[in-house]
Amino acid sequence: MLPTIADKKSSVSAFFLERTSKRMKQFFQERLTAAQTDITIDQWVVLQELQRQDGQSQMDIARATYKDAATLTRIIDLLCKKELTKRVADDTDRRRFNVFLTQDGHTKIADVLPIIQECRSRAWAGLSDEAVDHLVKTLNHIYDNLTAPS
């Protein structure tokens, strides 16, 4: 008896997504470490988000990077200690801080971006633009399925 589509879907495990995600993170971190960048891949994700939109609140950065508040606080603490970011009290709410890139942060992004681009090229090697587009659409579809109300 041939497997049905439902059987095929149920046999596709999230294990493959998790395995690939973890391997990508490991690979990128290995390259960042080898290049002596003195940042982690998680710190890079925050720097990249701030490059996209500087001056965000920690809560906004947490949402955009899918990090919980405690983890993001630790990451920003380290980035501030390395003088790559700075916290500035919000003009409208003193309990809230906005995070900005420093000049050293902008320099770090410029230095690290070629390494990240090389890692991405390695990850996507051998895949056509059409295959990558299909993968992105598929992953977005799965994400939307799990985000939409039941």
Secondary structure by P-SEA (a helix, b strand, c coil): ccccaaaaaaaccaaaaaaaaaaaaaaaaaaaaaacccccaaaaaaaaaaaacccccaaaaaaaacccaaaaaaaaaaaaaaccbbbbcccccccbbbbbbcaaaaaaaaaaaaaaaaaaaaaaccccaaaaaaaaaaaaaaaaaaaccc
